[in-house]
């Protein structure tokens, strides 16, 4: 290594005449204890030293001034490794002894002649903007001492502790370097090989998201399964509830059928039968006399109740009454007279509720209200005389030739209407009596009760 020489007025540092007499330089060198490191007597101690303050934390180190600026007066030793390093890179910590590891981010080249490590100038890598530069310890203070098992040369340590993540940084920083003993470093090295758990996103404010529960043991799972099963009482109550619901639905359907659909069907059948009777009369196919059971032979009109229903022979529930027709008591012991008879009681029956309910409101009839029976030959008009609100179903005397309790005193031409009471039951019977007041042949037109 050749040291720098002062300028003698000639161009270049190696011009002739730097030392006037020959042999002066060799004599001066022999007087030095360390010819390569000690300064010559009376020469400059340092070729350059710039007192540069360490930059604040978070700022990049300033580069030394250009050569064009005024030089600083050299003082002290001619070469100062710490000052050279500080001038170029700022304060970096304590100077490592010769031959030791390099400063982070700086390659060190050792001089084979002097044994003094000389830092090769290199431009430091700029620190990431999000993290900022590494904090530099003040001059004279030692940085963190790594408890490494080796002091061999290496590049920048990727295990060193990093700055905390800046706001908005997406990647977490490296793990901090363990500072304990060898066992702790081994545990840390084993942990690095494992897969890191990905950070879970923080629950939204107010979401109330709970952490998943720990898995249950087999015994706890069995107890939870038994607790989840319904008890016999719960199962029985559920079955009973379903039965009641089904029964209620069926009852609703039955009531709908009885109160609505039976009337619809009976009205349709009764209407068709009425039209058929009128057509037969017009064609002359029917003749007065004895009629077969279930056959329609007359039509009853009750103007006050707006009733027009066919009258069929017999009181069969299926063949007559349930089809919306009025049945004539004309069989067996309950046989009664026809309207055309000279005297007798013309007795009929009909439903008060459901199946057309032709006698639904006969309880609203008052004495003098007309009841007209239309046949193929004539119109027979009766006036309501009395009513028996309730009697036993076995009281067949109400349809006798002279019914007791009707107010009739002797034989005559009467009419008797029978139906069930109270409504929607068949516990008792309601009876309405009337007396014939007019017989009008069909060729003379309708009676006044039907015309008005």
VOPAGU-2260 file (C-alpha; in pm, 1 decimal, decimal comma):
REM VOPAGU-2260
SITE   aa  ch    i         X         Y         Z
SITE  UNK   A    0       0,0       0,0       0,0
SITE  UNK   A    1     134,8     339,9     -99,5
SITE  UNK   A    2      43,2     637,8     116,6
SITE  UNK   A    3     -61,5     974,2     -16,1
SITE  UNK   A    4     213,8    1236,7     -55,0
SITE  UNK   A    5     187,0    1615,4     -11,1
SITE  UNK   A    6     189,7    1832,8    -320,5
SITE  UNK   A    7     539,5    1985,5    -401,4
SITE  UNK   A    8     422,4    2229,1    -658,1
SITE  UNK   A    9     448,3    1984,3    -950,9
SITE  UNK   A   10     145,0    1827,2   -1103,3
SITE  UNK   A   11      30,3    1501,7    -942,3
SITE  UNK   A   12      91,2    1351,8    -599,9
SITE  UNK   A   13     391,8    1150,3    -723,3
SITE  UNK   A   14     597,9    1433,3    -874,2
SITE  UNK   A   15     970,3    1439,5    -813,0
SITE  UNK   A   16    1096,2    1640,4    -515,2
SITE  UNK   A   17     845,1    1519,8    -256,2
SITE  UNK   A   18    1140,4    1443,7     -30,3
SITE  UNK   A   19    1443,4    1659,3    -112,5
SITE  UNK   A   20    1755,9    1450,2     -44,2
SITE  UNK   A   21    1772,1    1086,9    -145,0
SITE  UNK   A   22    1741,3     842,2     142,7
SITE  UNK   A   23    1534,7    1073,4     361,7
SITE  UNK   A   24    1217,0     871,8     316,2
SITE  UNK   A   25    1388,1     540,9     397,8
SITE  UNK   A   26    1540,0     684,7     717,3
SITE  UNK   A   27    1205,2     816,3     832,7
SITE  UNK   A   28    1037,0     482,8     770,5
SITE  UNK   A   29    1297,0     291,5     972,3
SITE  UNK   A   30    1221,2     507,4    1276,9
SITE  UNK   A   31     853,1     400,2    1280,8
SITE  UNK   A   32     726,1     115,7    1502,4
SITE  UNK   A   33     473,0      22,1    1236,5
SITE  UNK   A   34     593,3     151,5     904,0
SITE  UNK   A   35     261,8      84,6     731,0
SITE  UNK   A   36      25,7     239,4     987,9
SITE  UNK   A   37     215,2     509,3    1181,6
SITE  UNK   A   38     220,2     854,8    1020,2
SITE  UNK   A   39     537,9    1012,0     904,8
SITE  UNK   A   40     679,5    1289,0    1120,5
SITE  UNK   A   41     532,9    1623,9    1031,3
SITE  UNK   A   42     284,4    1479,2     774,5
SITE  UNK   A   43     -92,6    1494,1     761,6
SITE  UNK   A   44    -267,2    1257,0    1002,5
SITE  UNK   A   45    -577,8    1216,7     789,5
SITE  UNK   A   46    -628,7    1288,9     423,7
SITE  UNK   A   47    -992,1    1367,1     479,1
SITE  UNK   A   48   -1234,7    1377,0     767,9
SITE  UNK   A   49   -1570,9    1536,4     757,5
SITE  UNK   A   50   -1761,3    1569,2    1077,2
SITE  UNK   A   51   -2101,4    1463,5     957,5
SITE  UNK   A   52   -2376,3    1427,0    1209,3
SITE  UNK   A   53   -2584,3    1113,4    1200,0
SITE  UNK   A   54   -2909,3    1168,2    1013,4
SITE  UNK   A   55   -3232,0    1157,5    1211,9
SITE  UNK   A   56   -3424,1     836,2    1226,1
SITE  UNK   A   57   -3641,5     794,7     919,2
SITE  UNK   A   58   -3420,1    1000,4     686,7
SITE  UNK   A   59   -3169,4     870,1     433,2
SITE  UNK   A   60   -2798,6     933,5     509,5
SITE  UNK   A   61   -2651,9    1232,3     330,6
SITE  UNK   A   62   -2377,3    1182,3      78,9
SITE  UNK   A   63   -2042,3    1353,6     139,4
SITE  UNK   A   64   -1979,0    1688,1     -19,0
SITE  UNK   A   65   -1841,8    1701,6    -370,1
SITE  UNK   A   66   -1473,0    1750,4    -432,9
SITE  UNK   A   67   -1537,3    2096,6    -569,1
SITE  UNK   A   68   -1626,2    2228,8    -219,8
SITE  UNK   A   69   -1361,7    2369,1       7,6
SITE  UNK   A   70   -1149,8    2095,8     165,9
SITE  UNK   A   71   -1152,3    2045,5     537,6
SITE  UNK   A   72    -827,9    2101,9     721,0
SITE  UNK   A   73    -687,3    1756,8     799,9
SITE  UNK   A   74    -592,3    1690,9    1157,0
SITE  UNK   A   75    -494,1    1389,7    1363,4
SITE  UNK   A   76    -397,6    1061,3    1210,3
SITE  UNK   A   77    -367,0    1025,6     835,8
SITE  UNK   A   78    -622,9     738,5     817,0
SITE  UNK   A   79    -929,2     681,8    1029,7
SITE  UNK   A   80   -1145,1     379,9     934,2
SITE  UNK   A   81   -1429,2     485,6    1163,5
SITE  UNK   A   82   -1434,0     838,0    1029,8
SITE  UNK   A   83   -1424,8     708,2     670,6
SITE  UNK   A   84   -1716,0     476,5     736,8
SITE  UNK   A   85   -1909,5     745,4     923,2
SITE  UNK   A   86   -1845,0     998,7     647,6
SITE  UNK   A   87   -1985,7     770,4     381,2
SITE  UNK   A   88   -2268,3     588,6     560,8
SITE  UNK   A   89   -2341,5     785,0     875,0
SITE  UNK   A   90   -2319,0     644,7    1223,2
SITE  UNK   A   91   -2359,4     267,0    1203,7
SITE  UNK   A   92   -2258,4     146,6    1550,2
SITE  UNK   A   93   -1933,1      28,9    1701,9
SITE  UNK   A   94   -1644,3     -58,1    1471,3
SITE  UNK   A   95   -1584,3    -427,0    1443,2
SITE  UNK   A   96   -1230,5    -549,5    1508,1
SITE  UNK   A   97   -1012,8    -633,3    1208,2
SITE  UNK   A   98   -1110,5    -956,1    1036,6
SITE  UNK   A   99   -1460,4    -971,1    1193,8
SITE  UNK   A  100   -1796,5    -977,6    1018,9
SITE  UNK   A  101   -1893,6    -699,3     783,3
SITE  UNK   A  102   -2136,2    -422,8     856,5
SITE  UNK   A  103   -2491,5    -499,5     736,1
SITE  UNK   A  104   -2531,4    -399,5     372,1
SITE  UNK   A  105   -2154,1    -324,1     323,1
SITE  UNK   A  106   -1893,7    -553,3     174,2
SITE  UNK   A  107   -1556,2    -548,5     364,2
SITE  UNK   A  108   -1225,5    -606,5     187,5
SITE  UNK   A  109    -919,8    -687,1     399,7
SITE  UNK   A  110    -575,2    -563,2     302,2
SITE  UNK   A  111    -340,0    -860,2     299,0
SITE  UNK   A  112     -45,2    -631,2     374,8
SITE  UNK   A  113    -171,8    -423,7     667,1
SITE  UNK   A  114    -440,0    -651,2     804,9
SITE  UNK   A  115    -671,1    -351,1     836,4
SITE  UNK   A  116   -1022,6    -396,9     692,3
SITE  UNK   A  117   -1105,1    -128,9     441,0
SITE  UNK   A  118   -1473,7     -83,9     354,4
SITE  UNK   A  119   -1536,2     -84,2     -16,4
SITE  UNK   A  120   -1763,2     206,3     -99,3
SITE  UNK   A  121   -2104,8      94,6    -208,3
SITE  UNK   A  122   -2430,4     276,7    -237,9
SITE  UNK   A  123   -2662,2     161,8      44,9
SITE  UNK   A  124   -2993,6      17,9     -64,5
SITE  UNK   A  125   -3280,5     256,6       0,5
SITE  UNK   A  126   -3514,7     147,5     276,1
SITE  UNK   A  127   -3876,2      69,8     182,9
SITE  UNK   A  128   -4092,9     377,0     194,5
SITE  UNK   A  129   -4358,3     200,8     400,2
SITE  UNK   A  130   -4116,4      85,5     669,6
SITE  UNK   A  131   -3863,6     370,4     685,0
SITE  UNK   A  132   -3488,2     340,4     741,1
SITE  UNK   A  133   -3343,5     133,8    1020,1
SITE  UNK   A  134   -3277,4     333,2    1334,4
SITE  UNK   A  135   -2907,0     409,1    1376,5
SITE  UNK   A  136   -2769,6     396,6    1731,1
SITE  UNK   A  137   -2574,4     705,5    1846,4
SITE  UNK   A  138   -2201,5     714,4    1814,0
SITE  UNK   A  139   -2034,6     519,7    2089,4
SITE  UNK   A  140   -2335,6     306,4    2172,2
SITE  UNK   A  141   -2328,8     -58,6    2081,8
SITE  UNK   A  142   -2610,6    -210,6    1884,7
SITE  UNK   A  143   -2784,8    -539,5    1977,3
SITE  UNK   A  144   -2537,1    -822,2    2013,0
SITE  UNK   A  145   -2646,8   -1135,8    1831,7
SITE  UNK   A  146   -2591,2   -1459,3    2015,8
SITE  UNK   A  147   -2482,4   -1651,9    1705,9
SITE  UNK   A  148   -2292,9   -1974,3    1706,5
SITE  UNK   A  149   -2065,3   -1851,0    1427,9
SITE  UNK   A  150   -1907,4   -1523,2    1326,0
SITE  UNK   A  151   -1850,9   -1624,1     964,8
SITE  UNK   A  152   -1913,3   -1374,7     687,8
SITE  UNK   A  153   -2270,5   -1354,7     561,7
SITE  UNK   A  154   -2496,8   -1122,3     373,0
SITE  UNK   A  155   -2764,6    -908,3     528,1
SITE  UNK   A  156   -2937,8   -1112,7     799,6
SITE  UNK   A  157   -3294,6   -1186,0     698,9
SITE  UNK   A  158   -3377,3   -1301,4    1051,2
SITE  UNK   A  159   -3308,4    -964,4    1207,3
SITE  UNK   A  160   -3598,8    -786,3    1366,0
SITE  UNK   A  161   -3783,3    -560,4    1127,7
SITE  UNK   A  162   -3971,5    -242,8    1174,1
SITE  UNK   A  163   -4336,9    -274,9    1268,4
SITE  UNK   A  164   -4569,4    -297,9     975,1
SITE  UNK   A  165   -4673,6      36,1     844,0
SITE  UNK   A  166   -5042,9     114,6     816,2
SITE  UNK   A  167   -5183,2     -48,1     507,4
SITE  UNK   A  168   -4894,5    -299,9     472,4
SITE  UNK   A  169   -5027,7    -625,7     337,5
SITE  UNK   A  170   -4738,9    -861,7     424,5
SITE  UNK   A  171   -4631,6    -926,3     786,7
SITE  UNK   A  172   -4265,0    -865,9     872,9
SITE  UNK   A  173   -4015,4   -1145,6     945,0
SITE  UNK   A  174   -4004,1   -1313,0    1280,7
SITE  UNK   A  175   -3787,3   -1146,5    1547,2
SITE  UNK   A  176   -3447,4   -1303,6    1610,2
SITE  UNK   A  177   -3446,8   -1513,7    1926,7
SITE  UNK   A  178   -3219,6   -1369,5    2196,1
SITE  UNK   A  179   -3210,5   -1668,8    2432,7
SITE  UNK   A  180   -2982,7   -1968,8    2442,6
SITE  UNK   A  181   -2925,0   -2248,0    2197,1
SITE  UNK   A  182   -3239,3   -2439,3    2295,2
SITE  UNK   A  183   -3455,2   -2134,4    2228,4
SITE  UNK   A  184   -3291,1   -2081,7    1888,5
SITE  UNK   A  185   -3354,3   -2445,7    1796,8
SITE  UNK   A  186   -3721,0   -2416,7    1892,5
SITE  UNK   A  187   -3746,9   -2100,1    1686,0
SITE  UNK   A  188   -3579,7   -2274,1    1389,5
SITE  UNK   A  189   -3826,8   -2564,7    1413,6
SITE  UNK   A  190   -4119,1   -2321,9    1428,1
SITE  UNK   A  191   -4006,5   -2150,0    1106,9
SITE  UNK   A  192   -4050,5   -2470,9     909,3
SITE  UNK   A  193   -4417,2   -2498,5    1005,7
SITE  UNK   A  194   -4691,0   -2338,7     805,2
SITE  UNK   A  195   -4796,2   -2010,3     951,1
SITE  UNK   A  196   -5160,3   -1971,5    1031,3
SITE  UNK   A  197   -5319,6   -1708,6     813,0
SITE  UNK   A  198   -5453,2   -1415,0    1010,2
SITE  UNK   A  199   -5829,2   -1420,0    1043,2
SITE  UNK   A  200   -6017,1   -1110,9     939,3
SITE  UNK   A  201   -6141,5    -906,1    1228,5
SITE  UNK   A  202   -6521,2    -932,3    1276,0
SITE  UNK   A  203   -6721,7    -631,2    1173,2
SITE  UNK   A  204   -6830,5    -390,1    1439,8
SITE  UNK   A  205   -7152,5    -505,3    1602,8
SITE  UNK   A  206   -7149,4    -838,2    1417,9
SITE  UNK   A  207   -7100,7   -1032,4    1741,1
SITE  UNK   A  208   -6919,1   -1316,9    1565,4
SITE  UNK   A  209   -6815,6   -1577,4    1819,4
SITE  UNK   A  210   -6514,9   -1804,9    1801,2
SITE  UNK   A  211   -6596,1   -2168,6    1710,1
SITE  UNK   A  212   -6642,3   -2389,9    2011,6
SITE  UNK   A  213   -6383,0   -2646,9    2100,3
SITE  UNK   A  214   -6459,2   -3002,2    1980,1
SITE  UNK   A  215   -6649,1   -3213,2    2232,0
SITE  UNK   A  216   -6532,6   -3540,9    2368,9
SITE  UNK   A  217   -6712,7   -3866,0    2286,8
SITE  UNK   A  218   -6895,7   -3867,8    2620,6
SITE  UNK   A  219   -7004,5   -3508,4    2579,1
SITE  UNK   A  220   -7121,5   -3580,4    2224,0
SITE  UNK   A  221   -7334,4   -3873,0    2348,0
SITE  UNK   A  222   -7488,5   -3659,3    2619,6
SITE  UNK   A  223   -7561,5   -3382,3    2371,2
SITE  UNK   A  224   -7724,1   -3635,2    2132,8
SITE  UNK   A  225   -7942,6   -3771,9    2414,6
SITE  UNK   A  226   -8039,3   -3420,9    2518,8
SITE  UNK   A  227   -8132,2   -3334,2    2159,9
SITE  UNK   A  228   -8377,8   -3626,0    2137,4
SITE  UNK   A  229   -8740,5   -3550,9    2219,4
SITE  UNK   A  230   -8884,8   -3701,7    2532,4
SITE  UNK   A  231   -9184,3   -3940,0    2513,7
SITE  UNK   A  232   -9411,0   -3667,4    2649,9
SITE  UNK   A  233   -9305,3   -3430,4    2372,5
SITE  UNK   A  234   -9356,3   -3699,2    2108,1
SITE  UNK   A  235   -9700,4   -3788,1    2249,8
SITE  UNK   A  236   -9808,4   -3423,6    2262,8
SITE  UNK   A  237   -9690,1   -3375,9    1907,2
SITE  UNK   A  238   -9887,7   -3681,2    1789,5
SITE  UNK   A  239  -10198,5   -3563,7    1973,7
SITE  UNK   A  240  -10160,4   -3218,9    1822,8
SITE  UNK   A  241  -10129,8   -3361,1    1472,4
SITE  UNK   A  242  -10437,7   -3578,9    1530,6
SITE  UNK   A  243  -10639,8   -3280,7    1648,0
SITE  UNK   A  244  -10525,4   -3073,3    1352,5
SITE  UNK   A  245  -10623,0   -3352,3    1111,7
SITE  UNK   A  246  -10957,1   -3397,6    1286,3
SITE  UNK   A  247  -11021,5   -3025,5    1272,4
SITE  UNK   A  248  -10947,0   -3015,6     900,6
SITE  UNK   A  249  -11180,4   -3309,4     839,0
SITE  UNK   A  250  -11455,7   -3147,4    1044,5
SITE  UNK   A  251  -11416,4   -2826,2     850,9
SITE  UNK   A  252  -11445,8   -3014,9     524,5
SITE  UNK   A  253  -11752,3   -3204,4     650,3
SITE  UNK   A  254  -11926,1   -2885,9     765,2
SITE  UNK   A  255  -11848,4   -2723,6     433,0
SITE  UNK   A  256  -11995,6   -3024,5     254,9
SITE  UNK   A  257  -12310,5   -3032,5     469,4
SITE  UNK   A  258  -12389,3   -2662,5     478,3
SITE  UNK   A  259  -12284,1   -2561,6     130,5
SITE  UNK   A  260  -12225,5   -2843,3    -113,7
SITE  UNK   A  261  -12538,8   -3044,9     -27,1
SITE  UNK   A  262  -12752,1   -2739,8     -90,9
SITE  UNK   A  263  -12582,7   -2680,3    -423,2
SITE  UNK   A  264  -12637,7   -3037,9    -534,7
SITE  UNK   A  265  -12997,6   -3052,1    -402,5
SITE  UNK   A  266  -13092,9   -2728,3    -574,8
SITE  UNK   A  267  -12957,1   -2863,1    -901,9
SITE  UNK   A  268  -13150,2   -3189,2    -871,9
SITE  UNK   A  269  -13469,0   -3019,1    -755,9
SITE  UNK   A  270  -13449,2   -2767,6   -1038,2
SITE  UNK   A  271  -13409,9   -3040,6   -1297,7
SITE  UNK   A  272  -13701,7   -3235,4   -1148,2
SITE  UNK   A  273  -13925,3   -2927,9   -1153,8
SITE  UNK   A  274  -13849,1   -2864,7   -1516,7
SITE  UNK   A  275  -13916,3   -3228,9   -1598,1
SITE  UNK   A  276  -14257,5   -3221,0   -1426,3
SITE  UNK   A  277  -14357,6   -2908,8   -1614,0
SITE  UNK   A  278  -14242,7   -3060,0   -1943,8
SITE  UNK   A  279  -14444,5   -3376,2   -1879,0
SITE  UNK   A  280  -14752,4   -3171,9   -1804,8
SITE  UNK   A  281  -14709,9   -2976,0   -2121,1
SITE  UNK   A  282  -14668,0   -3293,6   -2327,4
SITE  UNK   A  283  -14958,8   -3476,9   -2158,1
SITE  UNK   A  284  -14752,1   -3778,4   -2057,0
SITE  UNK   A  285  -14860,2   -3761,4   -1690,9
SITE  UNK   A  286  -15209,9   -3821,1   -1564,2
SITE  UNK   A  287  -15360,7   -3772,2   -1216,6
SITE  UNK   A  288  -15373,9   -4080,8   -1000,5
SITE  UNK   A  289  -15132,9   -4294,6    -797,4
SITE  UNK   A  290  -14762,9   -4210,2    -837,9
SITE  UNK   A  291  -14458,1   -4429,8    -792,0
SITE  UNK   A  292  -14226,8   -4365,6    -493,0
SITE  UNK   A  293  -13962,3   -4107,4    -573,5
SITE  UNK   A  294  -14160,4   -3973,0    -868,5
SITE  UNK   A  295  -14244,0   -3601,8    -873,8
SITE  UNK   A  296  -14613,5   -3520,7    -929,2
SITE  UNK   A  297  -14665,2   -3163,6    -800,8
SITE  UNK   A  298  -14490,4   -2832,0    -726,1
SITE  UNK   A  299  -14523,0   -2638,0    -397,7
SITE  UNK   A  300  -14505,2   -2256,2    -389,1
SITE  UNK   A  301  -14459,4   -2056,9     -66,9
SITE  UNK   A  302  -14445,6   -1695,7    -192,0
SITE  UNK   A  303  -14352,9   -1543,7     145,8
SITE  UNK   A  304  -14041,5   -1767,4     172,9
SITE  UNK   A  305  -13966,2   -1765,1    -201,4
SITE  UNK   A  306  -13986,0   -2144,8    -212,1
SITE  UNK   A  307  -14054,1   -2340,2    -533,0
SITE  UNK   A  308  -13985,1   -2712,6    -480,0
SITE  UNK   A  309  -14108,9   -3034,3    -644,0
SITE  UNK   A  310  -14326,7   -3277,5    -446,8
SITE  UNK   A  311  -14244,1   -3647,6    -488,0
SITE  UNK   A  312  -14421,2   -3957,9    -362,7
SITE  UNK   A  313  -14275,4   -4097,2     -38,1
SITE  UNK   A  314  -14053,7   -3963,5     238,6
SITE  UNK   A  315  -13738,7   -4161,8     156,6
SITE  UNK   A  316  -13435,1   -3971,2     274,8
SITE  UNK   A  317  -13205,4   -4083,4      -5,0
SITE  UNK   A  318  -13451,1   -4084,6    -294,4
SITE  UNK   A  319  -13658,0   -3778,9    -205,3
SITE  UNK   A  320  -13559,8   -3557,7      87,2
SITE  UNK   A  321  -13179,3   -3551,5      31,3
SITE  UNK   A  322  -13237,6   -3457,8    -332,3
SITE  UNK   A  323  -13400,5   -3128,3    -232,7
SITE  UNK   A  324  -13759,5   -3241,3    -293,4
SITE  UNK   A  325  -14063,1   -3239,0     -59,7
SITE  UNK   A  326  -14195,7   -3588,4      27,1
SITE  UNK   A  327  -14562,0   -3683,8      51,2
SITE  UNK   A  328  -14673,4   -3919,9     329,2
SITE  UNK   A  329  -14837,7   -4177,5      97,0
SITE  UNK   A  330  -14717,4   -4518,5     215,9
SITE  UNK   A  331  -14821,6   -4756,5     492,0
SITE  UNK   A  332  -14970,9   -4630,0     815,3
SITE  UNK   A  333  -14854,5   -4277,0     737,2
SITE  UNK   A  334  -15051,2   -4256,7     413,1
SITE  UNK   A  335  -15245,0   -3928,9     375,3
SITE  UNK   A  336  -15487,4   -3782,3     119,8
SITE  UNK   A  337  -15397,9   -3611,8    -206,3
SITE  UNK   A  338  -15482,0   -3242,7    -270,2
SITE  UNK   A  339  -15756,3   -3344,3    -515,5
SITE  UNK   A  340  -15945,8   -3550,0    -250,5
SITE  UNK   A  341  -16285,8   -3422,8    -133,0
SITE  UNK   A  342  -16163,5   -3420,8     227,2
SITE  UNK   A  343  -15851,5   -3528,2     410,5
SITE  UNK   A  344  -15511,6   -3406,8     528,5
SITE  UNK   A  345  -15237,2   -3358,2     266,2
SITE  UNK   A  346  -14920,3   -3408,7     478,4
SITE  UNK   A  347  -14564,5   -3352,6     349,0
SITE  UNK   A  348  -14209,7   -3341,6     493,0
SITE  UNK   A  349  -13890,4   -3160,4     398,9
SITE  UNK   A  350  -13543,5   -3067,1     527,2
SITE  UNK   A  351  -13502,1   -2753,9     736,5
SITE  UNK   A  352  -13122,8   -2749,9     698,7
SITE  UNK   A  353  -12894,5   -2880,2     423,5
SITE  UNK   A  354  -12994,1   -3069,5     109,6
SITE  UNK   A  355  -13182,0   -2776,7     -37,7
SITE  UNK   A  356  -13355,2   -2693,1     295,8
SITE  UNK   A  357  -13696,0   -2607,0     146,1
SITE  UNK   A  358  -13857,9   -2573,7     494,0
SITE  UNK   A  359  -13574,1   -2366,2     646,4
SITE  UNK   A  360  -13792,3   -2071,9     744,9
SITE  UNK   A  361  -14143,2   -2216,8     782,9
SITE  UNK   A  362  -14136,0   -2095,4    1143,9
SITE  UNK   A  363  -14175,7   -1741,8    1000,7
SITE  UNK   A  364  -14516,4   -1817,8     846,6
SITE  UNK   A  365  -14809,0   -1640,9    1000,3
SITE  UNK   A  366  -15184,7   -1720,9     985,4
SITE  UNK   A  367  -15324,1   -1624,2     644,1
SITE  UNK   A  368  -14994,9   -1669,1     452,4
SITE  UNK   A  369  -15068,9   -1861,2     127,4
SITE  UNK   A  370  -14930,7   -2204,7      41,5
SITE  UNK   A  371  -15000,8   -2315,4    -317,6
SITE  UNK   A  372  -14980,5   -2671,9    -451,3
SITE  UNK   A  373  -14960,4   -2689,5    -831,6
SITE  UNK   A  374  -15065,8   -3011,7   -1006,8
SITE  UNK   A  375  -15123,1   -3110,6   -1366,3
SITE  UNK   A  376  -15493,7   -3014,8   -1351,3
SITE  UNK   A  377  -15529,5   -2733,6   -1094,0
SITE  UNK   A  378  -15383,2   -2494,5    -837,2
SITE  UNK   A  379  -15475,7   -2566,2    -472,6
SITE  UNK   A  380  -15434,2   -2267,4    -241,6
SITE  UNK   A  381  -15409,3   -2312,1     139,6
SITE  UNK   A  382  -15385,8   -2049,4     412,9
SITE  UNK   A  383  -15162,8   -2108,5     717,4
SITE  UNK   A  384  -15375,9   -2142,6    1031,8
SITE  UNK   A  385  -15154,5   -2264,9    1320,7
SITE  UNK   A  386  -14803,4   -2390,4    1416,4
SITE  UNK   A  387  -14672,7   -2643,1    1665,1
SITE  UNK   A  388  -14314,1   -2531,6    1740,5
SITE  UNK   A  389  -14192,9   -2858,9    1884,3
SITE  UNK   A  390  -14315,4   -3212,8    1923,2
SITE  UNK   A  391  -14177,3   -3565,5    1945,1
SITE  UNK   A  392  -14081,9   -3743,3    1620,2
SITE  UNK   A  393  -14309,9   -4030,2    1727,3
SITE  UNK   A  394  -14620,6   -3807,3    1741,7
SITE  UNK   A  395  -14779,9   -3926,4    1417,6
SITE  UNK   A  396  -15116,4   -3789,6    1519,3
SITE  UNK   A  397  -15020,8   -3452,2    1373,0
SITE  UNK   A  398  -15091,2   -3592,4    1025,8
SITE  UNK   A  399  -15428,9   -3743,3    1108,0
SITE  UNK   A  400  -15739,4   -3652,1     905,9
SITE  UNK   A  401  -15833,7   -3412,1    1187,0
SITE  UNK   A  402  -15500,8   -3343,9    1368,0
SITE  UNK   A  403  -15528,0   -3280,9    1742,3
SITE  UNK   A  404  -15395,8   -2937,8    1846,3
SITE  UNK   A  405  -15439,1   -2793,7    1498,2
SITE  UNK   A  406  -15758,4   -2606,1    1582,2
SITE  UNK   A  407  -15966,4   -2800,3    1330,1
SITE  UNK   A  408  -16296,8   -2923,9    1469,7
SITE  UNK   A  409  -16411,3   -3155,6    1191,9
SITE  UNK   A  410  -16309,9   -3321,2     866,1
SITE  UNK   A  411  -16199,9   -3092,8     585,3
SITE  UNK   A  412  -15932,3   -3030,6     322,7
SITE  UNK   A  413  -15617,3   -2958,1     519,0
SITE  UNK   A  414  -15237,9   -2943,4     464,2
SITE  UNK   A  415  -14962,4   -3033,1     713,4
SITE  UNK   A  416  -14590,4   -2937,3     683,0
SITE  UNK   A  417  -14340,3   -3127,2     904,1
SITE  UNK   A  418  -13967,4   -3061,3     952,8
SITE  UNK   A  419  -13685,3   -3104,4    1208,5
SITE  UNK   A  420  -13615,6   -2865,6    1494,9
SITE  UNK   A  421  -13398,9   -2708,7    1635,8
SITE  UNK   A  422  -13191,8   -2619,5    1334,4
SITE  UNK   A  423  -12910,3   -2858,0    1236,2
SITE  UNK   A  424  -13061,5   -3129,7    1457,7
SITE  UNK   A  425  -13337,4   -3391,1    1429,2
SITE  UNK   A  426  -13431,6   -3412,1    1794,7
SITE  UNK   A  427  -13785,2   -3275,6    1755,3
SITE  UNK   A  428  -14037,6   -3191,2    1488,6
SITE  UNK   A  429  -14201,6   -2863,8    1395,1
SITE  UNK   A  430  -14556,2   -2874,9    1254,8
SITE  UNK   A  431  -14739,7   -2613,5    1042,9
SITE  UNK   A  432  -15110,5   -2658,1     948,6
SITE  UNK   A  433  -15317,3   -2491,5     679,1
SITE  UNK   A  434  -15669,3   -2500,0     533,7
SITE  UNK   A  435  -15763,9   -2505,0     164,4
SITE  UNK   A  436  -15932,4   -2182,1      55,2
SITE  UNK   A  437  -15923,0   -2206,9    -327,0
SITE  UNK   A  438  -15908,0   -2466,2    -605,5
SITE  UNK   A  439  -15836,2   -2320,2    -948,6
SITE  UNK   A  440  -15811,4   -2523,3   -1272,2
SITE  UNK   A  441  -15499,7   -2463,0   -1473,9
SITE  UNK   A  442  -15701,6   -2348,8   -1778,7
SITE  UNK   A  443  -15819,3   -2048,3   -1572,9
SITE  UNK   A  444  -15465,2   -1930,8   -1506,1
SITE  UNK   A  445  -15261,2   -1889,6   -1188,8
SITE  UNK   A  446  -15421,5   -1793,6    -861,1
SITE  UNK   A  447  -15386,0   -1447,1    -714,4
SITE  UNK   A  448  -15119,7   -1567,3    -464,3
SITE  UNK   A  449  -14879,5   -1647,6    -748,6
SITE  UNK   A  450  -14972,1   -1352,9    -970,5
SITE  UNK   A  451  -14932,5   -1078,4    -711,7
